[in-house]
Amino acid sequence: MCSRFSLAEERDFLATRLGVSAKSLANYRPRYNIAPRQEHFIVTTEYENRKLTRARWGLLSIPGNQGREQYSINARAETVESRPTFAEAFGRRRCLIPASGFYEWAGPSYARQPYWIHRRDDDLLLFAGLYAHEEADDNGVPINFTILTCAANPTLATIHDRMPVILSDRDADDWMNPGEQAPFSLKSLLIPAPEALLLVQLASPLVNNVKNEGPELLASSGTKWQMSFNF
């Protein structure tokens, strides 16, 4: 699964990399500890142009009152088309969620070690996502999103059995295409990232608290954990 991620790229690089205007990122600020139900943004296409939209992490899965609602922050790629919470969005509202990296935890419950996972070449990660138009919150954000997950590749399997679906640039455009007449064909894109794409780096335990922010969360003693694989 993916329950925490970061996006801390320089603004102009991010605009160029995502193919959007720098003006659309006017309110952007680096984030090192993005958590469920926090505000982020999604990337969609409109008339063949990419568009950024403010969105909150988590699709409403069980309505309720007085804070009893339940939200799905992840959707399993294997069953996304058959789950009522996700089926309509899978057919019509697919998006990207940009990230610098994401976190996972391993070890016993009393001593969980966080890891920051990011691209070996430090390029941007493009998560496959779904979004829905829902009632605007107090900040006027009317869109929620979820991140698709798939089985972990061998690089991550010893930490967790799931990982976010990471798309290439070419696949990202196909995934977002609102004119796709056969969305089921897109399931072939929802596969584990290549084993050599990612690095797993020890992260600071400070990341365990969602209130903590800053680049100091990304590393513990600056150690990169290569695991026992030969890349």
C-alpha positions in Angstrom: 0.0 0.0 0.0 1.0 3.6 0.0 0.0 5.6 3.1 2.6 8.5 3.0 4.6 10.2 0.3 6.7 13.2 -0.5 6.9 15.8 -3.3 9.7 18.3 -2.8 10.9 19.2 -6.3 11.8 22.7 -7.5 8.8 24.5 -8.8 10.0 25.2 -12.4 11.3 21.7 -12.8 8.0 20.3 -11.6 6.1 22.4 -14.1 8.3 21.4 -17.0 8.3 17.8 -16.0 4.6 17.6 -15.6 3.9 19.6 -18.8 1.9 22.3 -17.0 2.3 26.0 -16.6 4.3 27.4 -13.7 1.3 29.6 -12.9 -0.7 26.5 -12.0 1.8 25.8 -9.3 1.7 29.2 -7.7 0.5 27.8 -4.4 2.9 24.8 -4.5 5.3 24.2 -1.6 7.6 21.2 -1.0 6.1 18.5 1.1 8.0 15.7 2.8 5.2 13.9 4.7 1.9 14.0 2.7 -0.6 11.9 4.6 -4.2 10.7 4.0 -6.9 13.3 3.9 -4.4 16.1 3.3 -4.6 18.3 0.3 -2.3 17.6 -2.7 -3.1 17.9 -6.4 -3.7 15.6 -9.4 -2.8 15.7 -13.0 -5.5 15.1 -15.7 -5.8 15.8 -19.4 -8.2 18.2 -21.0 -8.3 18.7 -24.7 -4.9 17.0 -24.9 -3.4 19.4 -22.5 -2.3 18.5 -19.0 -4.1 20.2 -16.1 -3.4 20.4 -12.3 -6.3 20.3 -9.9 -6.4 20.6 -6.1 -7.5 17.4 -4.5 -7.6 15.6 -1.2 -6.2 12.1 -0.6 -8.9 9.5 -0.1 -12.1 8.6 -2.0 -15.2 8.4 0.1 -16.1 4.7 0.5 -18.5 4.7 3.4 -20.7 7.9 3.9 -21.3 9.0 7.5 -21.9 11.9 9.7 -19.8 13.8 12.2 -16.4 12.5 11.1 -17.6 8.9 10.8 -17.0 8.7 7.0 -14.4 6.2 5.7 -12.1 7.0 2.9 -10.0 4.7 0.6 -6.5 6.0 0.1 -5.5 3.0 -2.1 -7.3 0.9 -4.7 -6.1 -2.6 -5.6 -5.3 -2.7 -9.3 -6.4 -6.3 -9.5 -10.0 -5.5 -8.6 -10.4 -1.8 -9.4 -13.0 -2.3 -12.1 -15.3 -4.5 -9.9 -15.3 -2.5 -6.6 -18.3 -0.1 -6.4 -16.1 2.6 -4.8 -13.8 2.7 -7.8 -15.5 1.2 -10.8 -17.0 4.4 -12.2 -13.8 6.4 -11.7 -11.8 3.7 -13.3 -13.9 4.0 -16.4 -14.0 7.8 -16.6 -11.8 9.6 -14.1 -8.2 8.5 -14.2 -5.3 10.7 -13.1 -1.7 11.0 -12.0 -0.4 11.8 -8.6 3.2 13.2 -8.8 5.7 12.3 -6.0 9.4 12.4 -5.2 9.1 9.2 -3.2 7.0 7.2 -0.8 7.4 5.6 2.6 7.0 2.1 3.8 7.6 0.5 7.2 9.2 -2.8 8.3 10.0 -4.5 11.5 8.2 -5.4 14.7 5.3 -3.2 15.8 7.3 -1.8 18.8 10.2 -0.8 16.5 8.9 0.0 13.1 11.6 1.3 10.7 10.5 3.7 8.0 12.1 3.6 4.5 11.9 6.3 1.8 11.6 4.8 -1.7 12.5 6.9 -4.7 13.8 6.6 -8.2 17.4 5.7 -8.7 17.8 8.6 -11.1 16.0 11.0 -8.7 13.3 11.7 -11.4 9.7 12.2 -10.6 7.4 9.3 -9.8 4.0 9.3 -11.5 1.4 7.2 -9.5 -1.7 5.9 -11.3 -4.7 7.3 -9.5 -8.5 7.8 -9.7 -10.5 10.8 -8.7 -14.1 11.7 -7.8 -16.1 14.9 -7.5 -17.5 15.1 -4.0 -18.9 17.7 -1.7 -16.4 20.5 -1.2 -14.7 20.6 2.2 -14.1 23.7 4.3 -11.2 24.8 2.1 -13.3 24.5 -1.1 -11.6 21.3 -2.3 -14.3 19.3 -4.2 -12.1 16.5 -5.6 -10.8 13.4 -3.8 -8.3 10.9 -5.2 -6.9 7.5 -4.5 -3.6 5.8 -5.5 -3.6 2.4 -7.2 -1.4 -0.3 -5.8 -0.2 -3.6 -7.2 2.0 -6.5 -6.0 5.4 -5.4 -4.8 8.4 -6.0 -7.1 11.3 -8.0 -5.6 13.1 -4.8 -4.5 10.2 -4.0 -2.1 8.7 -7.4 -1.3 10.7 -7.9 1.9 9.3 -4.6 3.2 5.7 -4.8 2.1 3.7 -7.0 -0.3 2.1 -4.0 -2.1 3.5 -0.9 -3.9 2.0 2.1 -5.8 1.6 1.7 -9.5 4.3 3.8 -11.1 3.7 4.8 -14.7 6.2 5.8 -17.4 5.6 9.1 -19.3 4.1 7.2 -22.3 1.9 5.0 -20.1 0.8 8.0 -18.1 -0.7 9.7 -21.1 -2.5 6.6 -22.1 -3.8 6.2 -18.5 -5.2 9.7 -18.3 -6.8 9.7 -21.8 -10.4 10.6 -21.1 -11.3 9.4 -24.6 -10.2 5.8 -24.0 -13.1 3.6 -25.2 -11.7 0.4 -23.7 -10.5 1.2 -20.2 -10.1 -2.5 -19.3 -7.2 -2.5 -21.7 -5.4 -0.1 -19.4 -5.2 -2.8 -16.7 -2.1 -4.0 -18.5 -0.4 -0.8 -17.3 -1.1 -1.6 -13.7 2.0 -3.7 -13.0 5.0 -3.6 -10.6 7.7 -1.1 -11.5 11.0 -2.6 -12.9 13.1 -3.9 -10.1 16.1 -1.6 -10.9 14.0 1.6 -11.0 13.9 2.3 -7.2 16.2 2.8 -4.3 15.2 2.0 -0.7 16.7 4.4 1.8 16.5 4.4 5.6 14.2 7.3 6.7 14.1 9.1 10.0 11.5 7.9 12.6 10.3 11.5 12.6 8.2 10.6 9.6 6.0 8.5 11.9 4.3 11.7 13.1 2.3 13.3 10.3 2.9 16.7 11.9 6.6 16.5 11.1 7.8 18.1 7.9 11.2 18.9 6.3 14.1 17.2 4.4 15.4 15.7 7.6 12.7 13.1 7.3 14.2 11.5 4.2 17.3 10.0 5.7 18.7 8.3 8.7 22.5 8.7 8.9 22.4 9.2 5.1 22.3 5.5 4.5 20.9 4.0 1.3 19.7 0.5 1.8 20.4 -1.6 -1.3 19.0 -4.8 0.0 20.6 -8.0 -1.2 19.8 -7.8 -4.9 22.3 -7.3 -7.8 21.0 -4.6 -10.0 
